[in-house]
Amino acid sequence: MIEDLLPQKDPIVMVSSLKDDNIFLEIKDDNIFLDNNIFQEAGILEHIAQAVIVYMYNKEKFTSIQPKIGKISNTKFEREVHKGEILETKINIRIKNDDVLDLEAISFVYAERVASTEMLLIL
């Protein structure tokens, strides 16, 4: 279960499902980052951070390592996300070694780019 992979607990969990290598969040009306039917940028960034952790456990098969976010940079928000929409995040690993993982995360709604960021994970 996704909640078992994350240190966050409800109502802070910002990942609702995983399919293949993509991570999803359905924006429901009880989401704590929802304000006037708009999902706030802080919520998008929290979703991306959690999506990276879920991706690492699913794709990279991390089981005993608790990766830490070392750096977030070049974050861009390109469109608002609204209640009822489904946020989809894709992770692209650019550099991987024993201690560090450099990646890019891109989030979409209806195949339209919503946000992107670069992260450095400490393994």
Secondary structure as GFF3:
##gff-version 3
##sequence-region A 1 123
A	DSSP	three_ten_helix	2	5	.	.	.	ID=ss1
A	DSSP	beta_strand	17	19	.	.	.	ID=ss2
A	DSSP	beta_strand	22	26	.	.	.	ID=ss3
A	DSSP	beta_strand	34	35	.	.	.	ID=ss4
A	DSSP	beta_strand	38	39	.	.	.	ID=ss5
A	DSSP	alpha_helix	41	59	.	.	.	ID=ss6
A	DSSP	beta_strand	68	77	.	.	.	ID=ss7
A	DSSP	beta_strand	81	82	.	.	.	ID=ss8
A	DSSP	beta_strand	86	96	.	.	.	ID=ss9
A	DSSP	beta_strand	100	109	.	.	.	ID=ss10
A	DSSP	beta_strand	112	122	.	.	.	ID=ss11
###
